[in-house]
Amino acid sequence: MVAASSPPALAPADLDRLRRARATAASVPDPEIPVLTIEDLGILRDVQLIDDTVEVFVTPTYSGCPAMAAIEADVATALHQAGFERVRVRRVLAPAWTTDWLSEAGRHKLAVYGIAPPALRRSGQGRPVACPRCGSVETELISAFGSTPCKALHRCLACREPFDAFKCH
């Protein structure tokens, strides 16, 4: 939980509303990598029902992420379209997001999409980046800056294809 105190116990009808609100928020796609939902990305921190307001807590992938305003608006829009009238989206900066929060499904979706997923920080920093097309670890960094600030540009030495790799942080 993100909030300092636990929300009060919910009635069954409210518990159902909370589950629907969480599922709705979790399904919002990331605007920069649309194959990932904000849940896949690990930035959906919590969803609470407080009185008649759905409160959604999200953490940016980094403090200057230009997509956060769009994500917050998309979450609010999705919840309004799902019938939730009162919605508040809150940005949570601490603890800072880490690529370890990416779900296994999200890591798989990145690779299928052509973006090398990051290694887990606790076990993989410094390991070679595998090509998402052919799987070779014979790759090289072309630029620390890729198509978005959270990715770097690499090239596979086996298949010769360039690809983005999600930066580990």
Secondary structure as UniProt FT lines:
FT   HELIX           12..26
FT   TURN            34..35
FT   HELIX           38..41
FT   STRAND          44..50
FT   TURN            51..52
FT   STRAND          53..58
FT   TURN            63..64
FT   TURN            66..67
FT   HELIX           68..81
FT   TURN            82..83
FT   STRAND          86..91
FT   HELIX           99..101
FT   HELIX           104..113
FT   STRAND          115..116
FT   HELIX           121..124
FT   TURN            125..126
FT   TURN            132..134
FT   STRAND          139..143
FT   TURN            149..150
FT   STRAND          151..156
FT   TURN            157..159
FT   STRAND          162..166
//
